[in-house]
Amino acid sequence: MRDIYMWGIFLICIFLLTVSSCKQTDETKLEELSQILIDNKDVEKIPQYIQNIKDGAQRQQNDRYLGTAHYYIALYYNQPDNIFSVNPINIDNDSIMYNLQLARNYYKKAGYERGELLVDQQIIGGLIKNNSYNLALNKIILLAKKAEALKDYYVLIMSDIYLAELYLSRDKPDRTLAILDTASVRSNKYLEGEEKKSIDINILIFKINAAFWNGDYMLSLSYIDSLQNLIDSSKLPDQTVNFINWWSLDSPRAENYIKLNKIEEAKSIINKMSLSIGEDYDKRGREHYMNSLLSKYYYKIHNYDRAYQYIDKFDPSVLEECGLSTPRDQERLLKIDILEAKGEHKKALSMMKEYYQYTDSLNRTDIARQINEAESLLKIEFLTTDSERKQKEYKTRHMQILLFSSLIVFFLIIVISVQKYNSKQLRKKNEKIFAQYQDLDRYREEMKTLNSSVNENKQADSISKDQSLFEKIENYLIETHCYREPNITRESLASELGTNRQYLTQAIQNNVNMTFSEYINFYRLEYSRELLTSPDNYTIEYIHISAGFLNKSTFYRLFKEKYGMTPKEFRDIAK
């Protein structure tokens, strides 16, 4: 009998090992398919390779690689000729965003957090391209925090690069260079191999532009040489190498040579670029950019007619369509300079007025800030003058001032006493509210247990569809914490639950008499309340972002409305 048991255990172990080995083999095949796609240099085979990954993942019900397939589909919709292009995604394309959302959902089901980070990383690049800087900044902060928590240094460094890109877009090249230096230090410390090369390429591309716009043309050229060496040693697809050579090496090299008055060198590079426009996917953008570059070249050699001929054909919207841009309205200002050089002062003046009207609308925020600063300075100056005058009066009115000061001190004592009393009463009130919520939490736990036992005894047909859907919603929110996603919508939640937005909204309204937004914010506020009582002592900023609130003032307002006190007051009571 004992031998039979031993043989049984042995056979079970063999079976489990075989199943585990088969599973590992299946996942290895999917990884091999992904690597084939990455190494692929045949553009026409990209859709088939992606479909192979998707089919294999569906057969194996492998959520991670289903996510990978949809991630690559999104990149393909963005750039069919080269899914690994450095161009940011087009967030206005519904197909791209739909597939990225599917990729994130599959990654989340698979527990593949890095995949979610990569999706968010793509979206941030698209937001920056779309000039949605505030939204991009919020997402960069969230991405950096998640990456830091996961110790994913690749994504963390990409957050640095995106932040540097934001600073460059706001005409702060010196700050851009400082952030990129930090990114370089992190890359040298934490990354290696092809992953490090990929990051370093991105860092150098932005360093080249930042140094140029900072007026340090020799430094920009040294970065170009470093990038050239890195590209030569990297295993990148020919399409990507061609793109980087044209836009990130030859283009800035020609611009730097023009600025440094190295005319012959600039001309040689421009001729080379003209010959290598080819039939690439960004051909129209390259042809249009050459108008700008040639106008700068001819302006430098004082051929103003040719310079104006090229700049007049330049349209920045064409570059924006290709995911490219030239900062600081340099072409608009160059056109004005060319007109001045040609002696067409009236036309140049008219264009200058148009330019100032345009930039005025863009800079109203900065102007308002400068006005406020000027007002503050004037107030300080006024107070200083007034103080000097009063000092002279104090010599003759010493007794009056002493009496007045005594009255003020007495008044302050009364005010402070009243404030202390009110503060004490407020604290008692807050402590009472806090205790009520503690009792409410215990009551909820008891009701949850009671409902669980009652529901087990209920017949399935006694529960309405409306109640059943609401319970499904509640359970899903509690298990997944998806209410913490800032961009959660009725459509996305309904899709996850296999229903539609109308049934979902109706179930929430009928059961808790709340709108969808009120219901999601209810969970976010409850989650915030839990974090405020946590011994980890999270910052208020971390709590409101972690709970899914993008706007801090909205978080404070809703929290005060619900709990009758501010988050800080609530934390003080909890201690």
Disulfide bonds with the S-S distance in Angstrom:
none
